[in-house]
Amino acid sequence: MKKTFKVNNIACANCANLIKASLEENFGEILVNLEKEPREVTLEIENEKKEVEFKAEIKELGFEVIEK
């Protein structure tokens, strides 16, 4: 299921490229919307375990998923 997360600390295309390069191998195609504030990261999430894994890995890169 496609899921979109609001993420803090994504400043520019370099940040988006870091996220894609670091996480696409584990999570498939990742889209980063630099037009919205806070930035949006959209990807295919198979289950809750993968979602927890994604949030942990993006945090390790220095970005913060905003919880609703």
mmCIF file as gemmi writes it, N, C-alpha and C atoms, coordinates in Angstrom:
data_model
loop_
_atom_site.group_PDB
_atom_site.id
_atom_site.type_symbol
_atom_site.label_atom_id
_atom_site.label_alt_id
_atom_site.label_comp_id
_atom_site.label_asym_id
_atom_site.label_entity_id
_atom_site.label_seq_id
_atom_site.pdbx_PDB_ins_code
_atom_site.Cartn_x
_atom_site.Cartn_y
_atom_site.Cartn_z
_atom_site.occupancy
_atom_site.B_iso_or_equiv
_atom_site.pdbx_formal_charge
_atom_site.auth_seq_id
_atom_site.auth_asym_id
_atom_site.pdbx_PDB_model_num
ATOM 1 N N . MET Axp A 1 ? 0.841 -1.167 0 1 0 ? 1 A 1
ATOM 2 C CA . MET Axp A 1 ? 0 0 0 1 0 ? 1 A 1
ATOM 3 C C . MET Axp A 1 ? 0.894 1.241 0 1 0 ? 1 A 1
ATOM 4 N N . LYS Axp A 2 ? 0.574 2.19 -0.878 1 0 ? 2 A 1
ATOM 5 C CA . LYS Axp A 2 ? 1.316 3.452 -0.927 1 0 ? 2 A 1
ATOM 6 C C . LYS Axp A 2 ? 0.995 4.243 0.328 1 0 ? 2 A 1
ATOM 7 N N . LYS Axp A 3 ? 2.041 4.794 0.918 1 0 ? 3 A 1
ATOM 8 C CA . LYS Axp A 3 ? 1.857 5.582 2.123 1 0 ? 3 A 1
ATOM 9 C C . LYS Axp A 3 ? 2.732 6.818 2.036 1 0 ? 3 A 1
ATOM 10 N N . THR Axp A 4 ? 2.215 7.955 2.51 1 0 ? 4 A 1
ATOM 11 C CA . THR Axp A 4 ? 2.947 9.207 2.509 1 0 ? 4 A 1
ATOM 12 C C . THR Axp A 4 ? 3.208 9.637 3.944 1 0 ? 4 A 1
ATOM 13 N N . PHE Axp A 5 ? 4.467 9.983 4.203 1 0 ? 5 A 1
ATOM 14 C CA . PHE Axp A 5 ? 4.876 10.437 5.528 1 0 ? 5 A 1
ATOM 15 C C . PHE Axp A 5 ? 5.329 11.885 5.433 1 0 ? 5 A 1
ATOM 16 N N . LYS Axp A 6 ? 4.951 12.688 6.421 1 0 ? 6 A 1
ATOM 17 C CA . LYS Axp A 6 ? 5.47 14.05 6.529 1 0 ? 6 A 1
ATOM 18 C C . LYS Axp A 6 ? 6.778 13.948 7.304 1 0 ? 6 A 1
ATOM 19 N N . VAL Axp A 7 ? 7.838 14.58 6.759 1 0 ? 7 A 1
ATOM 20 C CA . VAL Axp A 7 ? 9.175 14.415 7.326 1 0 ? 7 A 1
ATOM 21 C C . VAL Axp A 7 ? 9.854 15.77 7.508 1 0 ? 7 A 1
ATOM 22 N N . ASN Axp A 8 ? 10.407 16.005 8.702 1 0 ? 8 A 1
ATOM 23 C CA . ASN Axp A 8 ? 11.174 17.224 8.988 1 0 ? 8 A 1
ATOM 24 C C . ASN Axp A 8 ? 12.616 17.074 8.542 1 0 ? 8 A 1
ATOM 25 N N . ASN Axp A 9 ? 13.285 18.202 8.373 1 0 ? 9 A 1
ATOM 26 C CA . ASN Axp A 9 ? 14.724 18.299 8.112 1 0 ? 9 A 1
ATOM 27 C C . ASN Axp A 9 ? 15.134 18 6.677 1 0 ? 9 A 1
ATOM 28 N N . ILE Axp A 10 ? 14.213 17.806 5.765 1 0 ? 10 A 1
ATOM 29 C CA . ILE Axp A 10 ? 14.579 17.634 4.355 1 0 ? 10 A 1
ATOM 30 C C . ILE Axp A 10 ? 14.651 19.032 3.758 1 0 ? 10 A 1
ATOM 31 N N . ALA Axp A 11 ? 15.863 19.473 3.453 1 0 ? 11 A 1
ATOM 32 C CA . ALA Axp A 11 ? 16.056 20.857 3.019 1 0 ? 11 A 1
ATOM 33 C C . ALA Axp A 11 ? 16.106 21.017 1.501 1 0 ? 11 A 1
ATOM 34 N N . CYS Axp A 12 ? 16.649 20.014 0.801 1 0 ? 12 A 1
ATOM 35 C CA . CYS Axp A 12 ? 16.921 20.224 -0.622 1 0 ? 12 A 1
ATOM 36 C C . CYS Axp A 12 ? 16.99 18.895 -1.375 1 0 ? 12 A 1
ATOM 37 N N . ALA Axp A 13 ? 17.312 18.986 -2.646 1 0 ? 13 A 1
ATOM 38 C CA . ALA Axp A 13 ? 17.421 17.795 -3.49 1 0 ? 13 A 1
ATOM 39 C C . ALA Axp A 13 ? 18.506 16.84 -2.991 1 0 ? 13 A 1
ATOM 40 N N . ASN Axp A 14 ? 19.566 17.374 -2.392 1 0 ? 14 A 1
ATOM 41 C CA . ASN Axp A 14 ? 20.615 16.494 -1.862 1 0 ? 14 A 1
ATOM 42 C C . ASN Axp A 14 ? 20.078 15.609 -0.744 1 0 ? 14 A 1
ATOM 43 N N . CYS Axp A 15 ? 19.223 16.173 0.106 1 0 ? 15 A 1
ATOM 44 C CA . CYS Axp A 15 ? 18.599 15.381 1.17 1 0 ? 15 A 1
ATOM 45 C C . CYS Axp A 15 ? 17.717 14.284 0.555 1 0 ? 15 A 1
ATOM 46 N N . ALA Axp A 16 ? 16.941 14.666 -0.447 1 0 ? 16 A 1
ATOM 47 C CA . ALA Axp A 16 ? 16.064 13.704 -1.12 1 0 ? 16 A 1
ATOM 48 C C . ALA Axp A 16 ? 16.888 12.582 -1.745 1 0 ? 16 A 1
ATOM 49 N N . ASN Axp A 17 ? 18.003 12.942 -2.376 1 0 ? 17 A 1
ATOM 50 C CA . ASN Axp A 17 ? 18.862 11.94 -2.999 1 0 ? 17 A 1
ATOM 51 C C . ASN Axp A 17 ? 19.487 11.013 -1.967 1 0 ? 17 A 1
ATOM 52 N N . LEU Axp A 18 ? 19.852 11.547 -0.803 1 0 ? 18 A 1
ATOM 53 C CA . LEU Axp A 18 ? 20.402 10.725 0.272 1 0 ? 18 A 1
ATOM 54 C C . LEU Axp A 18 ? 19.373 9.688 0.731 1 0 ? 18 A 1
ATOM 55 N N . ILE Axp A 19 ? 18.139 10.125 0.908 1 0 ? 19 A 1
ATOM 56 C CA . ILE Axp A 19 ? 17.074 9.217 1.333 1 0 ? 19 A 1
ATOM 57 C C . ILE Axp A 19 ? 16.88 8.123 0.294 1 0 ? 19 A 1
ATOM 58 N N . LYS Axp A 20 ? 16.788 8.513 -0.961 1 0 ? 20 A 1
ATOM 59 C CA . LYS Axp A 20 ? 16.579 7.535 -2.03 1 0 ? 20 A 1
ATOM 60 C C . LYS Axp A 20 ? 17.739 6.553 -2.125 1 0 ? 20 A 1
ATOM 61 N N . ALA Axp A 21 ? 18.959 7.064 -2.138 1 0 ? 21 A 1
ATOM 62 C CA . ALA Axp A 21 ? 20.134 6.2 -2.281 1 0 ? 21 A 1
ATOM 63 C C . ALA Axp A 21 ? 20.265 5.239 -1.107 1 0 ? 21 A 1
ATOM 64 N N . SER Axp A 22 ? 19.915 5.701 0.08 1 0 ? 22 A 1
ATOM 65 C CA . SER Axp A 22 ? 20.087 4.887 1.274 1 0 ? 22 A 1
ATOM 66 C C . SER Axp A 22 ? 18.968 3.866 1.477 1 0 ? 22 A 1
ATOM 67 N N . LEU Axp A 23 ? 17.759 4.187 1.057 1 0 ? 23 A 1
ATOM 68 C CA . LEU Axp A 23 ? 16.604 3.367 1.435 1 0 ? 23 A 1
ATOM 69 C C . LEU Axp A 23 ? 15.915 2.623 0.298 1 0 ? 23 A 1
ATOM 70 N N . GLU Axp A 24 ? 16.154 3.006 -0.965 1 0 ? 24 A 1
ATOM 71 C CA . GLU Axp A 24 ? 15.412 2.37 -2.059 1 0 ? 24 A 1
ATOM 72 C C . GLU Axp A 24 ? 15.719 0.879 -2.199 1 0 ? 24 A 1
ATOM 73 N N . GLU Axp A 25 ? 16.907 0.457 -1.832 1 0 ? 25 A 1
ATOM 74 C CA . GLU Axp A 25 ? 17.223 -0.972 -1.927 1 0 ? 25 A 1
ATOM 75 C C . GLU Axp A 25 ? 16.297 -1.805 -1.041 1 0 ? 25 A 1
ATOM 76 N N . ASN Axp A 26 ? 15.972 -1.289 0.148 1 0 ? 26 A 1
ATOM 77 C CA . ASN Axp A 26 ? 15.103 -2.017 1.082 1 0 ? 26 A 1
ATOM 78 C C . ASN Axp A 26 ? 13.62 -1.767 0.862 1 0 ? 26 A 1
ATOM 79 N N . PHE Axp A 27 ? 13.277 -0.575 0.334 1 0 ? 27 A 1
ATOM 80 C CA . PHE Axp A 27 ? 11.863 -0.182 0.295 1 0 ? 27 A 1
ATOM 81 C C . PHE Axp A 27 ? 11.315 0.068 -1.101 1 0 ? 27 A 1
ATOM 82 N N . GLY Axp A 28 ? 12.122 -0.081 -2.134 1 0 ? 28 A 1
ATOM 83 C CA . GLY Axp A 28 ? 11.644 0.171 -3.492 1 0 ? 28 A 1
ATOM 84 C C . GLY Axp A 28 ? 11.636 1.664 -3.787 1 0 ? 28 A 1
ATOM 85 N N . GLU Axp A 29 ? 10.907 2.045 -4.81 1 0 ? 29 A 1
ATOM 86 C CA . GLU Axp A 29 ? 10.882 3.438 -5.259 1 0 ? 29 A 1
ATOM 87 C C . GLU Axp A 29 ? 10.38 4.364 -4.152 1 0 ? 29 A 1
ATOM 88 N N . ILE Axp A 30 ? 11.096 5.453 -3.948 1 0 ? 30 A 1
ATOM 89 C CA . ILE Axp A 30 ? 10.728 6.451 -2.953 1 0 ? 30 A 1
ATOM 90 C C . ILE Axp A 30 ? 10.597 7.793 -3.656 1 0 ? 30 A 1
ATOM 91 N N . LEU Axp A 31 ? 9.48 8.467 -3.419 1 0 ? 31 A 1
ATOM 92 C CA . LEU Axp A 31 ? 9.245 9.795 -3.981 1 0 ? 31 A 1
ATOM 93 C C . LEU Axp A 31 ? 9.331 10.811 -2.851 1 0 ? 31 A 1
ATOM 94 N N . VAL Axp A 32 ? 10.106 11.88 -3.07 1 0 ? 32 A 1
ATOM 95 C CA . VAL Axp A 32 ? 10.235 12.943 -2.08 1 0 ? 32 A 1
ATOM 96 C C . VAL Axp A 32 ? 9.676 14.22 -2.695 1 0 ? 32 A 1
ATOM 97 N N . ASN Axp A 33 ? 8.626 14.764 -2.089 1 0 ? 33 A 1
ATOM 98 C CA . ASN Axp A 33 ? 8 15.986 -2.585 1 0 ? 33 A 1
ATOM 99 C C . ASN Axp A 33 ? 8.648 17.185 -1.894 1 0 ? 33 A 1
ATOM 100 N N . LEU Axp A 34 ? 9.442 17.942 -2.651 1 0 ? 34 A 1
ATOM 101 C CA . LEU Axp A 34 ? 10.122 19.113 -2.105 1 0 ? 34 A 1
ATOM 102 C C . LEU Axp A 34 ? 9.272 20.381 -2.224 1 0 ? 34 A 1
ATOM 103 N N . GLU Axp A 35 ? 8.063 20.247 -2.774 1 0 ? 35 A 1
ATOM 104 C CA . GLU Axp A 35 ? 7.175 21.389 -2.953 1 0 ? 35 A 1
ATOM 105 C C . GLU Axp A 35 ? 6.371 21.693 -1.695 1 0 ? 35 A 1
ATOM 106 N N . LYS Axp A 36 ? 6.154 20.692 -0.872 1 0 ? 36 A 1
ATOM 107 C CA . LYS Axp A 36 ? 5.315 20.858 0.322 1 0 ? 36 A 1
ATOM 108 C C . LYS Axp A 36 ? 6.171 21.091 1.553 1 0 ? 36 A 1
ATOM 109 N N . GLU Axp A 37 ? 5.575 21.711 2.559 1 0 ? 37 A 1
ATOM 110 C CA . GLU Axp A 37 ? 6.243 21.935 3.839 1 0 ? 37 A 1
ATOM 111 C C . GLU Axp A 37 ? 5.29 21.511 4.937 1 0 ? 37 A 1
ATOM 112 N N . PRO Axp A 38 ? 5.541 20.568 5.777 1 0 ? 38 A 1
ATOM 113 C CA . PRO Axp A 38 ? 6.766 19.763 5.76 1 0 ? 38 A 1
ATOM 114 C C . PRO Axp A 38 ? 6.832 18.871 4.521 1 0 ? 38 A 1
ATOM 115 N N . ARG Axp A 39 ? 8.039 18.458 4.172 1 0 ? 39 A 1
ATOM 116 C CA . ARG Axp A 39 ? 8.252 17.619 2.991 1 0 ? 39 A 1
ATOM 117 C C . ARG Axp A 39 ? 7.51 16.298 3.132 1 0 ? 39 A 1
ATOM 118 N N . GLU Axp A 40 ? 7.154 15.706 2.008 1 0 ? 40 A 1
ATOM 119 C CA . GLU Axp A 40 ? 6.445 14.429 2.004 1 0 ? 40 A 1
ATOM 120 C C . GLU Axp A 40 ? 7.274 13.359 1.316 1 0 ? 40 A 1
ATOM 121 N N . VAL Axp A 41 ? 7.319 12.201 1.945 1 0 ? 41 A 1
ATOM 122 C CA . VAL Axp A 41 ? 8.021 11.042 1.397 1 0 ? 41 A 1
ATOM 123 C C . VAL Axp A 41 ? 6.977 9.96 1.177 1 0 ? 41 A 1
ATOM 124 N N . THR Axp A 42 ? 6.87 9.479 -0.068 1 0 ? 42 A 1
ATOM 125 C CA . THR Axp A 42 ? 5.867 8.475 -0.424 1 0 ? 42 A 1
ATOM 126 C C . THR Axp A 42 ? 6.571 7.214 -0.891 1 0 ? 42 A 1
ATOM 127 N N . LEU Axp A 43 ? 6.098 6.079 -0.383 1 0 ? 43 A 1
ATOM 128 C CA . LEU Axp A 43 ? 6.656 4.796 -0.779 1 0 ? 43 A 1
ATOM 129 C C . LEU Axp A 43 ? 5.645 3.696 -0.519 1 0 ? 43 A 1
ATOM 130 N N . GLU Axp A 44 ? 5.961 2.519 -1.031 1 0 ? 44 A 1
ATOM 131 C CA . GLU Axp A 44 ? 5.121 1.338 -0.856 1 0 ? 44 A 1
ATOM 132 C C . GLU Axp A 44 ? 5.494 0.694 0.486 1 0 ? 44 A 1
ATOM 133 N N . ILE Axp A 45 ? 4.523 0.592 1.383 1 0 ? 45 A 1
ATOM 134 C CA . ILE Axp A 45 ? 4.746 -0.049 2.688 1 0 ? 45 A 1
ATOM 135 C C . ILE Axp A 45 ? 3.901 -1.321 2.723 1 0 ? 45 A 1
ATOM 136 N N . GLU Axp A 46 ? 4.572 -2.457 2.882 1 0 ? 46 A 1
ATOM 137 C CA . GLU Axp A 46 ? 3.884 -3.755 2.831 1 0 ? 46 A 1
ATOM 138 C C . GLU Axp A 46 ? 3.114 -4.066 4.106 1 0 ? 46 A 1
ATOM 139 N N . ASN Axp A 47 ? 3.689 -3.71 5.258 1 0 ? 47 A 1
ATOM 140 C CA . ASN Axp A 47 ? 3.05 -4.044 6.528 1 0 ? 47 A 1
ATOM 141 C C . ASN Axp A 47 ? 3.578 -3.127 7.628 1 0 ? 47 A 1
ATOM 142 N N . GLU Axp A 48 ? 3.059 -3.3 8.826 1 0 ? 48 A 1
ATOM 143 C CA . GLU Axp A 48 ? 3.438 -2.44 9.949 1 0 ? 48 A 1
ATOM 144 C C . GLU Axp A 48 ? 4.919 -2.591 10.308 1 0 ? 48 A 1
ATOM 145 N N . LYS Axp A 49 ? 5.435 -3.795 10.178 1 0 ? 49 A 1
ATOM 146 C CA . LYS Axp A 49 ? 6.853 -4.047 10.485 1 0 ? 49 A 1
ATOM 147 C C . LYS Axp A 49 ? 7.742 -3.21 9.557 1 0 ? 49 A 1
ATOM 148 N N . LYS Axp A 50 ? 7.394 -3.162 8.265 1 0 ? 50 A 1
ATOM 149 C CA . LYS Axp A 50 ? 8.165 -2.38 7.297 1 0 ? 50 A 1
ATOM 150 C C . LYS Axp A 50 ? 8.059 -0.88 7.605 1 0 ? 50 A 1
ATOM 151 N N . GLU Axp A 51 ? 6.9 -0.45 8.073 1 0 ? 51 A 1
ATOM 152 C CA . GLU Axp A 51 ? 6.718 0.963 8.413 1 0 ? 51 A 1
ATOM 153 C C . GLU Axp A 51 ? 7.618 1.348 9.59 1 0 ? 51 A 1
ATOM 154 N N . VAL Axp A 52 ? 7.67 0.516 10.607 1 0 ? 52 A 1
ATOM 155 C CA . VAL Axp A 52 ? 8.533 0.763 11.769 1 0 ? 52 A 1
ATOM 156 C C . VAL Axp A 52 ? 9.99 0.792 11.326 1 0 ? 52 A 1
ATOM 157 N N . GLU Axp A 53 ? 10.359 -0.148 10.45 1 0 ? 53 A 1
ATOM 158 C CA . GLU Axp A 53 ? 11.722 -0.222 9.916 1 0 ? 53 A 1
ATOM 159 C C . GLU Axp A 53 ? 12.068 1.057 9.139 1 0 ? 53 A 1
ATOM 160 N N . PHE Axp A 54 ? 11.142 1.517 8.288 1 0 ? 54 A 1
ATOM 161 C CA . PHE Axp A 54 ? 11.362 2.737 7.512 1 0 ? 54 A 1
ATOM 162 C C . PHE Axp A 54 ? 11.581 3.934 8.429 1 0 ? 54 A 1
ATOM 163 N N . LYS Axp A 55 ? 10.722 4.097 9.431 1 0 ? 55 A 1
ATOM 164 C CA . LYS Axp A 55 ? 10.837 5.238 10.342 1 0 ? 55 A 1
ATOM 165 C C . LYS Axp A 55 ? 12.167 5.214 11.089 1 0 ? 55 A 1
ATOM 166 N N . ALA Axp A 56 ? 12.612 4.03 11.492 1 0 ? 56 A 1
ATOM 167 C CA . ALA Axp A 56 ? 13.895 3.913 12.198 1 0 ? 56 A 1
ATOM 168 C C . ALA Axp A 56 ? 15.06 4.266 11.284 1 0 ? 56 A 1
ATOM 169 N N . GLU Axp A 57 ? 15.017 3.773 10.051 1 0 ? 57 A 1
ATOM 170 C CA . GLU Axp A 57 ? 16.118 4.008 9.118 1 0 ? 57 A 1
ATOM 171 C C . GLU Axp A 57 ? 16.196 5.464 8.672 1 0 ? 57 A 1
ATOM 172 N N . ILE Axp A 58 ? 15.048 6.097 8.458 1 0 ? 58 A 1
ATOM 173 C CA . ILE Axp A 58 ? 15.08 7.504 8.035 1 0 ? 58 A 1
ATOM 174 C C . ILE Axp A 58 ? 15.568 8.374 9.192 1 0 ? 58 A 1
ATOM 175 N N . LYS Axp A 59 ? 15.248 7.98 10.429 1 0 ? 59 A 1
ATOM 176 C CA . LYS Axp A 59 ? 15.727 8.715 11.604 1 0 ? 59 A 1
ATOM 177 C C . LYS Axp A 59 ? 17.247 8.617 11.717 1 0 ? 59 A 1
ATOM 178 N N . GLU Axp A 60 ? 17.794 7.449 11.401 1 0 ? 60 A 1
ATOM 179 C CA . GLU Axp A 60 ? 19.25 7.262 11.426 1 0 ? 60 A 1
ATOM 180 C C . GLU Axp A 60 ? 19.952 8.197 10.441 1 0 ? 60 A 1
ATOM 181 N N . LEU Axp A 61 ? 19.254 8.556 9.369 1 0 ? 61 A 1
ATOM 182 C CA . LEU Axp A 61 ? 19.815 9.476 8.369 1 0 ? 61 A 1
ATOM 183 C C . LEU Axp A 61 ? 19.721 10.932 8.811 1 0 ? 61 A 1
ATOM 184 N N . GLY Axp A 62 ? 19.024 11.181 9.926 1 0 ? 62 A 1
ATOM 185 C CA . GLY Axp A 62 ? 18.908 12.544 10.442 1 0 ? 62 A 1
ATOM 186 C C . GLY Axp A 62 ? 17.604 13.243 10.118 1 0 ? 62 A 1
ATOM 187 N N . PHE Axp A 63 ? 16.61 12.48 9.673 1 0 ? 63 A 1
ATOM 188 C CA . PHE Axp A 63 ? 15.304 13.045 9.345 1 0 ? 63 A 1
ATOM 189 C C . PHE Axp A 63 ? 14.277 12.521 10.327 1 0 ? 63 A 1
ATOM 190 N N . GLU Axp A 64 ? 13.211 13.298 10.543 1 0 ? 64 A 1
ATOM 191 C CA . GLU Axp A 64 ? 12.226 12.939 11.549 1 0 ? 64 A 1
ATOM 192 C C . GLU Axp A 64 ? 10.839 12.835 10.916 1 0 ? 64 A 1
ATOM 193 N N . VAL Axp A 65 ? 10.213 11.666 11.06 1 0 ? 65 A 1
ATOM 194 C CA . VAL Axp A 65 ? 8.85 11.483 10.598 1 0 ? 65 A 1
ATOM 195 C C . VAL Axp A 65 ? 7.939 12.153 11.616 1 0 ? 65 A 1
ATOM 196 N N . ILE Axp A 66 ? 7.038 12.987 11.13 1 0 ? 66 A 1
ATOM 197 C CA . ILE Axp A 66 ? 6.077 13.685 12.007 1 0 ? 66 A 1
ATOM 198 C C . ILE Axp A 66 ? 4.898 12.76 12.22 1 0 ? 66 A 1
ATOM 199 N N . GLU Axp A 67 ? 4.663 12.378 13.454 1 0 ? 67 A 1
ATOM 200 C CA . GLU Axp A 67 ? 3.52 11.515 13.776 1 0 ? 67 A 1
ATOM 201 C C . GLU Axp A 67 ? 2.255 12.354 13.803 1 0 ? 67 A 1
ATOM 202 N N . LYS Axp A 68 ? 1.159 11.775 13.351 1 0 ? 68 A 1
ATOM 203 C CA . LYS Axp A 68 ? -0.114 12.506 13.29 1 0 ? 68 A 1
ATOM 204 C C . LYS Axp A 68 ? -0.763 12.592 14.649 1 0 ? 68 A 1
